[in-house]
Amino acid sequence: MRTDSTRARPVGETLRMTSVTDGNTAGGPESGPSADVLAGQAAYNRWVLAAYDIGVLGISNRFLWRCPTPRLRRLYDAHASDRHLDIGVGTGYYLDKARWPTPNPAVTLVDLNQNALRTAAARISRYAPRTAVRNALEPVGELPGAPFDSVGVNYLLHCMPGELATKTGQLLTAIRPALAPQAVLFGSTILAAAARQSAAAGALMRLYNRKGIFHNLDDHAEALDRALGAAFAKHQIELIGGVATFVAFNPNPPDQT
Ligand SMILES: C[S@@+](CC[C@H](N)C(=O)[O-])C[C@H]1O[C@@H](n2cnc3c(N)ncnc32)[C@H](O)[C@@H]1O
């Protein structure tokens, strides 16, 4: 149950763990995220974010990755709770459209990219979200609004470098202390298989991987299955076109993750 003082927090209240180098990225050359990690979030400037809903959610999802956006919206409708953490927020589209279980959900937004945080926070300002700049591959530390009953990680994994089981494991370890005992984690990720669906999908996937926007040419569902199985009591994966959607329930205690 959330208190009134929690609800009265200012929009855009942002906690930072890493130093901010400019308006686009967080992290310094010595202590911050690696170049590969930074590349996975660097594309999301204000112009890309302005075109994102039409380009990615309207066109690419349906015609290239063959996972229409309404299928992904269902994850939010089914699993977003009134104490929700979203990581890798983009434009905040799914949070805006979600059917929340309560009129005033407590929502915390986490992203490495401040443009995305600002855009998503403004879009769902009616929920007065809290925001925090974090690299999702490193321990998130203290997060406003924790512990969370639900966590959305939609289209985050394919943006992050590393072998899929490894980066999923890193993400789950990073956020585990912020999860409530019965928390549900849900999301989706574009798999390598998406590239084989059409010449256009293959070309775009290879381009995005060359530029470091995607890191998913070796991402397969088996690796995701292994990583979720190691961290949660129960999970489900569904393949829709070239995309794996997943839901995982009841995280293992932190020392077993
Ligand atoms: C493809 S967008 C997904 C946006 C939204 N969740 C959706 O499904 O439309 C990926 C998001 O993840 C963020 N991101 C990428 N790498 C990250 C990292 N290592 N840590 C935190 N956020 C990251 C990007 O800045 C961007 O907002």
The ligand as an SDF file (V2000), in Angstrom:
LIG
                    3D

 27 29  0  0  0  0  0  0  0  0999 V2000
   14.4600   -0.6700  -27.5900 C   0  0  0  0  0  0  0  0  0  0  0  0
   14.2030    0.4760  -26.2710 S   0  0  0  0  0  0  0  0  0  0  0  0
   12.8030   -0.2710  -25.4770 C   0  0  0  0  0  0  0  0  0  0  0  0
   11.8240    0.7630  -24.9910 C   0  0  0  0  0  0  0  0  0  0  0  0
   10.5180    0.2000  -24.4290 C   0  0  0  0  0  0  0  0  0  0  0  0
   10.7310   -0.6560  -23.2850 N   0  0  0  0  0  0  0  0  0  0  0  0
    9.7730   -0.5510  -25.5080 C   0  0  0  0  0  0  0  0  0  0  0  0
    9.6090   -1.7700  -25.3790 O   0  0  0  0  0  0  0  0  0  0  0  0
    9.3380    0.0790  -26.4650 O   0  0  0  0  0  0  0  0  0  0  0  0
   15.5340    0.0790  -25.1600 C   0  0  0  0  0  0  0  0  0  0  0  0
   15.6240    0.9670  -23.9370 C   0  0  0  0  0  0  0  0  0  0  0  0
   16.5970    0.3950  -23.0580 O   0  0  0  0  0  0  0  0  0  0  0  0
   17.5020    1.3980  -22.6330 C   0  0  0  0  0  0  0  0  0  0  0  0
   18.7890    0.7450  -22.3560 N   0  0  0  0  0  0  0  0  0  0  0  0
   19.6490    0.1770  -23.2330 C   0  0  0  0  0  0  0  0  0  0  0  0
   20.7080   -0.3440  -22.6030 N   0  0  0  0  0  0  0  0  0  0  0  0
   20.5200   -0.1260  -21.2740 C   0  0  0  0  0  0  0  0  0  0  0  0
   21.2670   -0.4340  -20.0950 C   0  0  0  0  0  0  0  0  0  0  0  0
   22.4400   -1.0950  -20.1650 N   0  0  0  0  0  0  0  0  0  0  0  0
   20.7590   -0.0700  -18.8970 N   0  0  0  0  0  0  0  0  0  0  0  0
   19.5750    0.5910  -18.8090 C   0  0  0  0  0  0  0  0  0  0  0  0
   18.8330    0.9360  -19.8950 N   0  0  0  0  0  0  0  0  0  0  0  0
   19.2900    0.5710  -21.1120 C   0  0  0  0  0  0  0  0  0  0  0  0
   17.5340    2.3980  -23.7790 C   0  0  0  0  0  0  0  0  0  0  0  0
   17.9870    3.6530  -23.3830 O   0  0  0  0  0  0  0  0  0  0  0  0
   16.0570    2.3890  -24.2010 C   0  0  0  0  0  0  0  0  0  0  0  0
   15.3020    3.2890  -23.4500 O   0  0  0  0  0  0  0  0  0  0  0  0
  1  2  1  0
  2  3  1  0
  2 10  1  0
  3  4  1  0
  4  5  1  0
  5  6  1  0
  5  7  1  0
  7  8  2  0
  7  9  1  0
 10 11  1  0
 11 12  1  0
 11 26  1  0
 12 13  1  0
 13 14  1  0
 13 24  1  0
 14 15  1  0
 14 23  1  0
 15 16  2  0
 16 17  1  0
 17 18  1  0
 17 23  2  0
 18 19  1  0
 18 20  2  0
 20 21  1  0
 21 22  2  0
 22 23  1  0
 24 25  1  0
 24 26  1  0
 26 27  1  0
M  CHG  2   2   1   9  -1
M  END
$$$$
